[in-house]
């Protein structure tokens, strides 16, 4: 199942305030429309990975600070996004080692 990306509403709003941007400016700098940004910020709509990364860049935040990934009914707020963003052998190996430790 394809993962969906969702905003952490409180965290993204705090990052927007910290950056001193109104919603219109954030949308403009991220390359989207304000009317599309609002449902993303509230967690009602899943943005593309490309748009989520642009929002992070505009706000000066890491992906996991303001977004999380959901697979079906389960949400993973930490590890799985590393595979999407940085699918390297080292990342996969580290994930595999963490999973093995958790199963034992």
Beta strands, then each sheet from edge to edge (+ up, - down):
strand 1: 4-7
strand 2: 67-71
strand 3: 74-76
sheet 1: 1+ 2- 3+
end
